[in-house]
Amino acid sequence: MAADGEGLKATVKTRVYLGARNRYVLTLAGHTIRMLTANEIVLKPGEDVALAIDPDRIRILERQNA
């Protein structure tokens, strides 16, 4: 999550409680992304948020064609 007025703008689509974490699905620039947070961070579907991404934490997965 970014400070007010900073970061990439995204909208929360869904939240799934996973115990110690929450898994969110967000829309960002027309793309769907997933985000894990500590369970203390609670966002509501439809809520606009700003994201700051630590480059060391990014994981890009190769798409496998069937």
Secondary structure, 3 states (H helix, E strand, C coil): CCCCCCCEEEEEEEEEECCCEEEEEEEECCEEEEEEEECCCCCCCCCEEEECCCHHHCCCCCCCCC
